[in-house]
């Protein structure tokens, strides 16, 4: 529907036919969208049209999007939990998710308008047995737990398995592209 014209016919009595033209907003051209690649430990939030990209194995990326402000962000973390009270590395899921949420709230987003997507958490070096013991599974479990505790609905996920993933997330409309690699 984006960028296309929709024709509606509304009939009133037999002698009158009303034609309406509704045009959806045009989609951004690829060159109009800023592109940022996230490395492990990165957190990025944008109020402008931006394509956030990352590559994941056992790491996890959480994408949050405010559907009313068309603002979104993504993190990329390696390990589930930082237990050191003085630690501040975004390579840990508990800190990276907290930072992502904090930055979105500071940019004007409301928690009740946020929607989440979770990606990654593969068990790259396992033969499929005991996935729940893998680092990837622990990363996914932490992300799900923190989002549930924050009461942010998880709208999509592509997690687990034995393959890595390339993720592209558009901060302005919340669309996501995933390719297993």
Buried (B, 14 or more C-beta within 10 A) or exposed (E): EEEEEEEEEEEEEEEEEEEEEEEEEEBBEEEEBEEBEBEBBBBBBBBEBBBBBBBBBBBBBBBBBBBEBBBBBBBBBBBBEBEEEEEEBBBBBBBBBBBBBEBBBEBEBEEEBBBBBBBBBBBEEBEEEEBEEBBBBBBBBBBBBBBEEBEBEBBEBBBBBBEBBBBBBBBBBBBBEBEEE
